[in-house]
Amino acid sequence: MLVKDAMSRKVVFCAPSDTAQEGARIMKTHGVGALPVVSDLASARIEGIVTDRDLCCRIVAEAKLAETTKIADVMTRNPVTCAPENTLEDCESLMQKHQIRRVPVVDDKGRCVGIVAQTDIVAYASVAEIAKTLGEISKAQKGRAAGTYAD
């Protein structure tokens, strides 16, 4: 199966210039835990990704002001991505290797056209593959650099 057949196409974005508070509001309104960060909404060229965990660990835990801290200051730049034509198995391997739960889907022009979340994998993968992916994503994350977007 190809990524384009399993990805969520209704993606909400934020911009690097948005505040962390605005990013959190967007996540809450749309019921999502991550936002691709795009240069502008018209082009949707991906610049990064920000998760609810980024907001918690890099804003709340560090007692920063969400209403003044910019998404650019807490997002993961150059996120792991895949293409719509990649196989779902390739995407799942990226999740396992990088211990991430979401992979933005980017076209050949760098535009974010979708996102594959762990829940999308569950809908299509075998029980054994789901268990393997969940196990890899959930491994202890020794040495993980601050600012990476694993949940």
C-alpha positions as CSV (number, residue, x, y, z in Angstrom):
1,M,0.0,0.0,0.0
2,L,1.2,3.5,-0.8
3,V,1.4,6.4,1.7
4,K,-1.1,8.4,-0.4
5,D,-3.7,5.8,0.2
6,A,-3.4,5.9,4.0
7,M,-2.3,9.4,4.8
8,S,-4.6,12.0,6.4
9,R,-5.2,14.7,3.7
10,K,-6.9,17.2,5.9
11,V,-3.8,18.7,7.5
12,V,-3.8,21.9,9.6
13,F,-0.6,23.9,9.7
14,C,1.0,26.7,11.6
15,A,3.7,29.2,10.7
16,P,7.1,29.7,12.3
17,S,6.0,33.2,13.3
18,D,2.9,31.9,15.1
19,T,3.1,31.9,18.9
20,A,3.2,28.7,20.9
21,Q,-0.2,29.7,22.3
22,E,-1.7,29.9,18.8
23,G,-0.2,26.5,17.9
24,A,-1.7,25.0,21.0
25,R,-5.1,26.5,20.1
26,I,-4.9,25.1,16.6
27,M,-4.1,21.6,18.0
28,K,-7.0,21.8,20.5
29,T,-9.5,23.1,17.9
30,H,-8.6,20.4,15.4
31,G,-8.0,17.5,17.9
32,V,-4.4,16.9,16.7
33,G,-1.1,16.4,18.5
34,A,1.2,17.8,15.9
35,L,1.3,20.6,13.3
36,P,3.5,20.7,10.3
37,V,5.1,24.2,10.2
38,V,5.0,25.8,6.8
39,S,6.5,28.9,5.3
40,D,3.1,30.2,4.4
41,L,-0.4,28.7,4.0
42,A,-0.5,29.3,0.3
43,S,2.6,27.3,-0.6
44,A,2.6,24.9,2.3
45,R,6.3,24.4,2.0
46,I,7.4,22.5,5.1
47,E,9.9,24.0,7.4
48,G,9.4,21.9,10.5
49,I,7.0,20.2,12.8
50,V,5.8,21.0,16.3
51,T,4.0,18.6,18.7
52,D,2.0,18.9,21.9
53,R,5.0,17.4,23.6
54,D,7.3,20.1,22.2
55,L,4.9,22.7,23.7
56,C,4.8,21.0,27.1
57,C,8.5,20.2,27.4
58,R,9.9,23.4,25.8
59,I,7.4,26.0,26.9
60,V,5.6,24.9,30.0
61,A,8.4,22.9,31.7
62,E,10.9,25.7,31.0
63,A,8.4,28.4,32.3
64,K,8.4,30.3,29.0
65,L,5.5,32.5,27.9
66,A,3.4,30.7,25.3
67,E,1.9,34.0,24.2
68,T,5.3,35.4,23.2
69,T,7.4,32.3,22.3
70,K,7.4,31.7,18.5
71,I,6.8,28.3,17.0
72,A,10.2,28.7,15.3
73,D,11.9,28.5,18.7
74,V,10.4,25.1,19.6
75,M,9.8,23.3,16.3
76,T,11.9,20.5,14.9
77,R,13.5,21.8,11.8
78,N,14.0,19.5,8.8
79,P,11.6,16.8,10.0
80,V,11.6,13.3,8.8
81,T,9.2,13.2,5.8
82,C,8.1,10.8,3.2
83,A,6.5,11.1,-0.3
84,P,3.0,10.1,-1.3
85,E,4.5,7.4,-3.6
86,N,6.5,5.7,-0.8
87,T,5.1,2.5,0.6
88,L,3.4,2.5,3.9
89,E,6.0,0.0,5.0
90,D,8.8,2.5,4.2
91,C,6.9,5.1,6.3
92,E,6.5,2.7,9.1
93,S,10.3,2.0,9.0
94,L,11.0,5.7,9.3
95,M,8.8,5.8,12.4
96,Q,10.6,2.9,13.9
97,K,14.1,4.2,13.0
98,H,13.5,7.7,14.2
99,Q,11.1,6.8,17.1
100,I,8.4,9.2,15.9
101,R,4.6,8.9,15.7
102,R,3.9,11.2,12.8
103,V,5.5,11.7,9.4
104,P,4.6,14.6,7.2
105,V,4.0,13.7,3.6
106,V,5.8,16.1,1.2
107,D,5.4,16.3,-2.6
108,D,8.3,16.9,-5.0
109,K,8.0,20.7,-4.5
110,G,8.4,20.5,-0.8
111,R,4.7,21.1,0.0
112,C,3.1,19.2,2.9
113,V,0.2,17.3,1.3
114,G,-0.7,15.0,4.2
115,I,0.5,13.3,7.3
116,V,0.8,9.7,8.4
117,A,0.2,9.1,12.1
118,Q,0.7,6.0,14.1
119,T,-3.1,5.6,14.0
120,D,-3.0,5.5,10.2
121,I,-0.5,2.6,10.3
122,V,-2.8,0.7,12.7
123,A,-5.6,0.8,10.2
124,Y,-3.5,-1.0,7.5
125,A,-0.7,-2.9,9.1
126,S,-0.6,-6.5,10.5
127,V,-0.8,-7.0,14.2
128,A,2.9,-8.1,14.2
129,E,4.0,-4.9,12.3
130,I,2.0,-2.7,14.7
131,A,3.6,-4.3,17.7
132,K,7.1,-3.9,16.2
133,T,6.5,-0.2,15.3
134,L,5.0,0.5,18.7
135,G,7.9,-1.2,20.4
136,E,10.5,0.7,18.4
137,I,8.8,4.1,18.9
138,S,8.5,3.5,22.6
139,K,12.1,2.3,23.3
140,A,14.0,4.4,25.8
141,Q,15.3,7.4,24.0
142,K,18.9,7.7,25.3
143,G,20.8,10.5,23.9
144,R,17.8,12.1,22.1
145,A,18.6,15.7,21.4
146,A,16.3,18.3,22.8
147,G,13.9,19.6,20.3
148,T,13.2,16.4,18.4
149,Y,9.6,15.6,17.8
150,A,9.0,12.2,19.2
151,D,6.1,11.9,21.5
